[in-house]
Amino acid sequence: MNKEFRVLSRPYMVWLSVLVFFPILAMIFIGFSNLDSSVSIGEISLSFSHLNILTQSSTIIAFRNSLIFALATTFICFIFGYFIAYEIKLSKFKNKFVLLTLVILPMWSNLILRTESLANIMSENNILKSLLGFNIFGNIAGTWMAVLFGLVFTYMPFMILSVYTALEKIDFALEEAALDLGLTPLKKFWKVVFPLSLKGVVTGSIMVFLPTLAGFAIPKILSRGQIVFIGNIIDNKFIYTNYNHGALLAVVILIFILGSILLITKFDKEGETLL
Amino acid sequence: MKKIVLVAFLLSLSFVLVACNSKPKLRILNWGEYINDEVVEKFEKEYGIDIVISVADSNELFYSKIKSKTTAFDIVIPSDYMIEKMVEENMLLQLDYSLLPNRSLVTYMDGVNQIFASMTETTFARSGLNINYNNYAVPYFWGTFGIIYNNRVEGLEEALEEHGWAVYFEPNNYFSSARRGMYAVPQFAYASAMMYLGNNPNEYNSALLAQTKTVLQNSNFVEWGNDTLKRNIEANNLDMAFTYTGDYLDRLYIQLSEGKTLEEVRATFDIYIPDTTMVFIDSMVIPNTAKNIEGAHQFINFLLDPENAALNAEVVGYAVAFEEAFDIILSYLNSEDIEMKNWATANSIYYNMEIERTYYPLTSLQPSIIDSISTMIDQVRTG
């Protein structure tokens, strides 16, 4: 690459190290030391006493909640998202860009605003009920269904876009050949199309799984504070200035994220589907 | 091109000149929407001092902003427990009452004196220091906590008046199908259960923690929220919630400004303030990093004038701390101006200081205790 161009990448590199790399190191350090606002520089020492937070029942339950909801959300997004993506690919509609735009349309409004509105129309008395006279969602605000619906609704576009990208890259000649050699359309799908789109599924799954696992706003709003995710515990630890525990739990999440990135690189060596 | 540069230069110069005027400055660190601009203007005019207000939204931020010393604030307005912490860590200057002659114009309300006494008590219990908080702080606003309830539920109002906390905490005995909400601040939830059990909410030991846990678990809360609580009760999606009285007044004033009458609003949702309840007080203190100490005293003295305190209360939904200022507010009860009249009526109902109550401000608990309480609350919430 041109030397002049390489210079242009510097600002972002600096930004990455100042705002991402060093904070992560600081987070790991705070998680494993006695550092807090009352400790002066000379008194800092390593400490593993914060690890007890990992065995507390509330932490374990919150982790379990995050994990179950993340897995369920990913699975539902995969089932529905895949076929939406497949439909878009098969569609005879000339301007597929418009279809894809429709998919990401909900993301044009702010996440918190969208979630608050969802919580509102999931309540017993809401604006739609006054307009229509009945409840579309029933009265599910505060239940696991509300949270699951909100998560699927929010993260579905990530799955659709990743799968669609993978599907589009499949050479049509391969499908023609499969049909020519006597496969039924259904068999063609299972033996040719699906295996070739698996990269997109993995990427999409990770893009759904990670934010669900680490997120806290959607469960907090839609469960009305009743279903606690690990993100909510971390959120509270920082609000009540228990930085050590908060940092330690965040490190645990980080391990999950790194694990997922390893998974991506295993399935997708060129990093194509991430685009 | 040269012209553009020249214009830009002149513009920036004019900013510099504006910023460089010779008036002394008074830097105040305050909560958002917590001061009447008219008060600021009046003070600036009278004393020739420029007020610069910065805003933070938690006591912990106040603490770290003073501790970090990046800006030298002359006045900060933290709450009770944070003032205890700041005094214990020697972060505040003692007030010079010879510079506060207006102190003789006002009588602190009984509840305010109770809070200051309680702060002295909890500080003594914690650190053995005997501190008179009047030496450091002058009250700004204070407020109670109460149970907002949905008045569309038949009989709830009467039950609360008669049985108090029990109605909220005993779904087995009262209104088993009522939807109860709790404030998602662990110490608030713990304190409310403690008061229901008849204890001082600032006490702590593991037996009490277990008792409050049972109480909170049995209450079947359907929501752990903050500002959402008042909105859900207003929308008939929740029936009872423990929260700031100011939260209720906030919604009340909004509904009144939309043209409803006080009776109409109270018939849909209202607040019950228990005889023993939590309170908070925000007070003006001078950090020892302050630069304009004289100006800070002038400002505090200015707000000790009941007229100015009442003027300030016009835009803030909390209670004034001085009896004389409260009397000024009540004088609007017969006002022609409907807004002023509503404001005075709401004050007379919800901040009626003639009812004798026991007030507990929350103290600054040790971090390890706060953490135990938070964990307990997390356990209640995760079931």
Interface residues (C-beta under 8 A of the other chain):
Chain A: D36 S37 Q56 S57 S58 T59 I61 A62 N65 S123 E124 N125 N126 A141 G142 R224 G225 Q226 V228 I233 N236 K237 I239 Y240 T241 N242 H245
Chain B: S58 E60 Y63 S64 K67 G181 A184 P186 F221 V222 E223 W224 G225 T228 N232 A235 N236 N237 P367 I370 D371 S374 T375 D378 Q379 R381 T382 G383
